[in-house]
Amino acid sequence: MGWSGRVEWMLAAISHPVEAARVVGVDRGLCRLATASGRRTLPFHDVAVGDWLALTKVSKDGPLDRGAGVAGPVRHEVLPRWSRLERIGHGGVVQVMAANVDVVCVVAPGDRLSLPRVEREIAIAWDSGARPVVVLTKLDRTAPETVSELTGRLGGVACVLSSSVTGDGLDELRRLLVAPLTAVLLGPSGAGKSTLVNALLGEDRLAVGAVRDDGRGRHTTSARRLVPLPSGGCLIDMPGVRSLVAATTAGAVAQAFPDVERIAEGCRFGDCAHESEPDCAVLAAVDAGELDPARLASFRRLSPEIVPAERRGRPRGHPGGTTPG
């Protein structure tokens, strides 16, 4: 389930006996945990899929032996997160969608590709602290010019061209998703995420919606869940989000648009917004055909969504609580 020396080191720093647990599912306020002694479902509200927890037994029966299973009421501590995938939720609150991921697979359906959405999700991935990889699905129904347009707009991010029908790209993904890495699938409803997970698992474990007459899959994933893969890695499948508002930093936007940032170094003003300022190198590059106007448009759309650090919620590691067993 993504066990690594980093997790072992964090647990070893805790002075009292604990049992390690990983959050493998969150649904309607209930948290599903995987531990060495089995699985549990508990009402934790301060966790995200992918979190690592330290469970401590709460009883009068004496201390828990290190390495023994925890039964009954427990106290939990959320271990420090090394990455967190976030979005802006209702009321402008920053929500953590997944934690402790190493790779964000930006899933883009080739039969209805939205390049601005792909660019937005790349920025969200960079902001999380993980590495983005674009996974184009439904390659068997994708026009060659769509593939060319996509690969030309990724700012150097790796891209896997895949099809669950023909098997294209699956071996490449298996080589990527090895132990102890954890990846998360980020993409719209009907992008083929659950179908992709089933193909990587080699079995139909996750429900897949029927394909409509227009060739689009229906939304099937209703809760975030983490599954182990035969290749050794772990994969988090999440429900598709129709409207995704980024919670990004200026640095993440710069990583998602390295071409714009590189050209912007030649602007006359350091705070140039690339709108109508004099001696703007970015506007000059667009006029000269050196920068795709669509790239600049995407950059402009994301810039207002930059969230100051003080609004980013709790620190990456924060105290937990106590819950009945």
N, C-alpha and C positions, 0 to 999 in steps of 0.2 A: 504493500500500500504506500510506496514511496519512502520507506525507511532509509535513512542515510546517516552518515557520521554527524551531520549537522544537528539532526534531531536527537541523536544519542548524546551529543555534547550538551545540548540545552537541558535534557533530563538529568544528566549527571550533576548539573549545577544546583539541583534542588536537594536540600539537606534531608528531607523526610521521605519515607517510602511512597512511591507513586506507581501507577500503571499508565503506560502510554496509550492514547486513543487517537484515532483519526476520524474526523467528521466526513462521512461518506454520503450523507444525504441530509437535506433540510427541507421540510414541507409542513406548512401550516403550524409553525411554532414547535414542531417536534424535530429532534436531532438524532440521526442514526449514526452510531459509532461502531468502528471496527477496532477490536483490541486483540491481544494475543490470547486472551481467555474466552473470546467469543464476541458476539454483537449485542448491542443494547440500543434501546430507543429512550431518550430522556428529553424533558422539556427545557432545553437550554435555549436562551434567546439572544445571546451575545456572540454567536459563532457563525462561521460561514463554511461552506463545503471546502474541504482541503485543509482546514485548521488542524493543528496538532494540539492535543490537550494532555494535561497531567491530571489524572484522577487520584483523589485521596479519599480513603475510607473514612466515613463519619459514623462512629459507633463507640460503645463502651467496652468493646471486646478486646481492646488493646491495639497496638500499632500494626499496620499492614506490613508483611514481609516484602521487601523489594523483589519484584518479579512475580508476585502472586496476583491472582485476579482480584478485582474489586467487585464486591457484591453489596447490595443494599444501598443506603443513602451515600452519596459521594459529594465531595467538593471538587470543583474543576478549576483549573487554571489554563488560560489560553496561552500557549507558548508564543514567543515573538515571531511575527510573520516576516518572511523575507520577501514576500510580494503580496500584492492585493489588487484584484481587478475590481474597479469601481465604476459606478454610473451615478447620474443625478436622478433621484427618485421623486416621489410625490412631495410637494412642498419645498422642493429645492434641497432636500437632504441627500447627502452623499451615502450611497449604499454599497456595501462590499458584496460582490457577486460570487467571488471565489478567492481563496487564499492559498499561499504557498505553491503557486504554479511556476513552472520553469519555462513553459512554452505556451503562447496563446495562438491557437489555430484560428485565424480569421477565415471562416467558411463562407465562400461566395458562390452561389449557384450560377453556373454559366448560362443557363437559359433565361435568366432575368437579372443580369448583373447590374449592380448599382455601384459605380466607381466612387462617388462621394461617400457612400456608406463604408466601403472598404477602407478608404483613407481615414475616415473617422475612427474605425475600429483599430486600425494600425496605431493611431495616436493613443487610444485607450490602452492598447497592449504595451506600448513603450512606457507609458506612465505607470503601469502596474509593477514594473521592475522585472518583468519577464521578457522573453524574446519573441517577437511576432513572426509567424510563418503564415502566408496566405495559402489556403487550400481551395482551389477551384473545383467544385463538384459538378457532376452531370456533364463531364467532358464529351460524352457521346452525343449530347444535344447542344453543343456549343459551337458557334461559328468560328472559323479560324481568325477572322478579323477581331472578334471579341477577345480572344486569347492575346493577340498582339496589343490591343488597346490596354488590357489589364497589366501585362508585364511592363508596359512603358510608363505606368503610373505608380509604381510601388516604391520608388525611392531607395532601391537596393535591397528591399526585403525579399527573402527567398519565397518561391512560389512552387507549390506542388499541384500538378494537373491530374485530377483524379476522376474516376468513374467506378461506381459500385457495380455497374452492369458489365463493363469490359475488364475491370480489375486494374486499369491504369492507375499508377500512383500509389497503390496500396503497399507495395514492397518498400517504396521510398518512405512512406509514413511509418511503417514497422521499424525501419532502421533508425528513424528519428525518435520514436517513442519507446525508449529502452530504460531499464532501471538505472538510477532511482528517480528518473524524471517524471513530473506530473504535467500534463497538458490540459488545456481547457478549450472547448469548442465554442466560439463566439460567432453568431450569425443570425440572420432573420429566420422566421418560421418558414418551414417548407424548403429549407436549403439543403436538406438531405443529411443533417447531422446524425440523427438516430440510425439511418441507413448506413452511414459511414462507420459508426461505432460497431454495428452488427457485422459489417464486412471485416473490420479489424479483429473482432472477437472470434470470427469464424462460426458464428451461430446467431440465430434470431432471438436475442435476449431482450432487446428493447422494442417496444411497440412502434410500428411505422404506419403512418396514415396512408390511406388510399390516394392514388394519384388522380387528380381531377382531369377533366377533358382537355384543359389547357396545358397539361404536363406538369403542373405544380403540385408538390406534396402538401398535405395538410399538416397543421401544427399537431404534434403528438406528445412532446415532452412537456410535462406539467410541473416537474420539480427538479431541482439541481441534484445530481447524483454523481458519485465517483466510482468508476469501475476499473479493476485491474485488467491489463491486457496480456495476452500470451507472450508478447515481445518483452515483457518485464516492466514496462512503464505503467502509468495510471492515466486515465482520461476522465475529465469532468464534462458531462453533457448538461447543457442548460436550456431552458425554454427560450425560444426565439423572442426577440423584442422588436415590436413594429417601429417604435419611435425611440431611438437611443440617443440620449443627451450625454455628451462626454463630460467627465470630471477630470480634466487634464491640466498639466502644468505647462508653462512656456517651453521648458526643456523637452517635454514629450512631443509637443507640436513641432519643435525644431528637428527632432529625430525622425518624425514622420514625413517631413518636407525638407530633406537635406539640400535638394536642388534650389528651393526658394531661399533657404538660409545662406547658402553659398553665394548666390547672386546678390543677396541683400547686403553683404559685406561691402559692396561698392556704392551703397546709397550714401547720399550727402549727410543725412541725419540718422543718428543711431536709433531713434525711436520712430523711424519711418513706418507708416502704416500701409504703404504701397497703394495709396488711393489716388492722390493728385499732387503729392509733394514734388517740389522741383528737384531735379537731378536724382530721380528714383531709378536705381539700376534695375529693379524688378520690372517696372513698367517698360523700361527701355528694352529689356530682354523679351517681353511679350511682343512689343512692336516689331522687334527684329526677327521674330519667329524662333527664338532660342528657348522660350518657356511656354508650355501649353497654357493658354488662358484658363482652362478648366482646373489646372493645378492651383493657380492663384486663387480662383474662386473657392475651391475647397479650403485652402489655407485661410481665407478671409472668414469663411463660415465657422471654422473651428476657433479662431482667435478669441471671439467674445465668450467662449465657453471655458476659458482658462479659470481655474478655481484657486484662490489664494490658499497658501498652506494652512492658515489658521482655520479654514472651513473644512479641512479634510477629515474631520472626525477624530477618533481616539488614536493614540499612538499605536504602532504596529504590534506591540505586545501590551495587553491590558488585563487587569484582574478578572477572574471569573466569579463564580458564586457557588451556592450549595443547592442541591436538588434531591428530592427523595428518590430512592431506587425503585 
